[in-house]
Amino acid sequence: MQNVYLVSVLSSDKTGLVSAISGCLFDLGINLGSTNFSVLGSGAKFTAVCESDPEITKESLEETLGSLPELANAEIQVVDFEFSAKPAANTEITHRITIQGGDHPGLVARLTEVFIEFDANIVHLNADCLNNDGQNQYLIQIAAWIPAGREHACLASIGNTASSLQMQCSYMRLPGEFGQ
């Protein structure tokens, strides 16, 4: 029986961080499932669902990762992953949506509430505040699953919400069983 862990690393951002972590996990024979990496200010966060042989304990994995020079002073946490490692049906990305424009209070909340109305699922969201010629601009990128038959109304509502906030909205339907 394989161990299924959630590995989380919070560290200062540096070149080679993802390579060092994923290389270490590979060398231990650990299989990566859902994996995310994000730069957060001057820090970085790596998270992955990992499957390992039973002899690899949470403590030994934390210790091995902690010995990497790239992870000096990093916060490393390995916990049992209590959910199924297999993605649910509503996690297959059907659309990529990009919204950009000026900052507004409650911006992310207003935009993401639309998904609830249409039983859509946000699979991944990335929001960045970018400085464009001295003005802060928000760039929000969403990978979502939108149920067939509800996509046109959902996307129109997202576009209307973005427009009411004086933001630009674009989307792309992905090929596949649900995205066609």
C-alpha positions in Angstrom: 0.0 0.0 0.0 1.4 3.3 -1.0 1.6 6.4 1.3 -0.2 9.4 -0.1 1.3 12.7 1.3 0.7 16.4 0.8 4.1 18.0 0.6 4.2 21.8 1.2 7.3 23.9 1.0 7.3 27.7 1.8 10.7 29.3 1.1 12.3 32.4 -0.3 12.2 32.3 -4.1 15.3 31.3 -5.9 16.4 29.8 -9.2 16.3 26.0 -9.2 13.8 25.7 -6.4 11.3 23.5 -8.3 14.1 21.5 -9.8 15.7 20.8 -6.4 12.4 19.7 -4.8 11.1 17.6 -7.7 14.6 16.1 -8.3 14.8 15.0 -4.6 11.3 13.5 -4.7 12.2 11.6 -8.0 15.4 10.3 -6.4 13.3 8.9 -3.6 11.1 7.1 -6.1 8.1 9.4 -5.2 5.5 9.9 -7.8 4.1 13.4 -8.1 0.3 13.9 -8.5 -1.3 17.3 -8.5 1.5 19.8 -8.2 1.5 23.6 -7.9 4.3 26.2 -7.6 3.7 29.9 -7.1 6.0 32.9 -6.4 4.4 34.9 -3.6 6.1 38.3 -3.3 9.8 37.4 -2.6 8.7 33.9 -1.4 7.6 30.8 -3.1 5.2 28.0 -2.3 5.5 24.4 -3.7 2.7 21.9 -3.0 2.3 18.4 -4.3 0.3 15.3 -3.7 2.9 12.5 -3.6 2.7 8.8 -3.6 5.6 6.9 -2.0 6.6 3.5 -0.9 5.5 2.6 2.6 9.0 2.8 4.0 9.2 6.5 3.4 7.8 8.2 6.4 6.5 11.8 6.7 9.4 12.6 9.1 12.1 11.1 6.9 10.7 13.0 3.9 10.7 16.3 5.7 14.3 15.6 6.9 15.5 14.7 3.4 13.9 17.8 1.9 15.3 19.9 4.7 18.8 18.8 3.9 18.7 20.4 0.5 20.8 23.6 0.3 18.0 25.3 -1.7 15.6 24.8 1.2 17.7 26.3 3.9 15.3 28.2 6.3 12.3 26.8 4.4 9.1 25.7 6.1 8.6 22.1 5.1 5.5 20.2 6.0 4.5 16.6 5.0 1.1 15.4 6.1 -1.2 12.5 5.1 -3.4 13.4 2.2 -6.9 12.6 3.4 -8.6 13.0 0.1 -8.6 10.8 -3.0 -5.6 11.4 -5.1 -7.7 10.9 -8.2 -9.2 14.2 -9.5 -13.0 14.6 -9.5 -15.0 14.9 -12.7 -15.5 18.7 -12.2 -11.7 19.3 -12.1 -11.2 18.7 -15.9 -10.4 22.2 -17.2 -12.8 23.2 -19.9 -12.0 27.0 -20.0 -9.2 29.4 -19.4 -10.4 32.8 -18.5 -8.3 36.0 -18.3 -9.5 39.2 -16.6 -7.4 42.3 -16.4 -7.8 45.9 -15.4 -7.6 48.3 -12.4 -7.9 47.1 -8.8 -11.2 47.3 -7.1 -12.2 46.3 -3.5 -13.7 42.8 -3.5 -12.6 42.1 -7.1 -11.7 38.4 -6.7 -14.8 37.8 -4.5 -17.2 39.4 -7.1 -15.7 37.5 -10.0 -15.6 34.2 -8.3 -19.2 34.4 -7.0 -20.4 34.1 -10.6 -19.0 30.5 -10.8 -21.3 29.4 -7.9 -24.4 30.5 -9.8 -23.6 28.2 -12.7 -22.3 25.2 -10.7 -18.9 25.8 -12.2 -15.7 24.8 -10.4 -12.5 26.9 -10.3 -9.7 24.5 -10.7 -6.8 27.0 -10.5 -6.8 30.7 -9.9 -3.8 33.1 -10.1 -4.1 36.8 -9.4 -1.3 39.2 -9.7 -1.0 43.0 -9.2 1.3 44.3 -11.9 2.7 47.8 -12.2 2.0 49.1 -15.7 3.6 52.6 -16.3 3.0 53.6 -12.6 -0.5 52.2 -12.5 -1.5 49.0 -10.7 -3.2 46.5 -13.0 -4.7 43.2 -11.9 -4.3 40.1 -14.0 -6.5 37.3 -12.9 -6.1 33.9 -14.7 -8.7 31.2 -14.0 -8.7 27.6 -15.2 -12.3 26.3 -14.7 -14.7 23.5 -15.3 -18.0 24.8 -16.6 -20.9 22.4 -17.0 -21.9 21.7 -20.6 -25.1 23.6 -21.4 -24.3 26.4 -18.9 -21.0 27.6 -20.4 -22.4 30.5 -22.6 -24.5 32.0 -19.7 -21.6 31.6 -17.2 -19.1 33.2 -19.5 -21.5 36.0 -20.4 -22.0 36.7 -16.7 -18.3 36.7 -16.0 -17.8 39.1 -18.9 -20.6 41.4 -17.7 -19.2 41.4 -14.1 -15.7 42.2 -15.5 -17.1 44.9 -17.7 -19.0 46.5 -14.8 -15.6 46.7 -13.0 -14.1 48.3 -16.2 -11.9 45.3 -16.8 -11.2 43.3 -19.9 -12.2 39.6 -20.1 -11.2 36.9 -22.5 -11.6 33.2 -22.5 -10.6 30.1 -24.4 -12.5 26.8 -24.5 -10.1 23.9 -24.3 -10.5 20.8 -26.5 -11.6 17.6 -24.8 -14.7 15.7 -23.8 -16.1 18.6 -21.9 -14.4 21.5 -23.6 -15.7 20.9 -27.1 
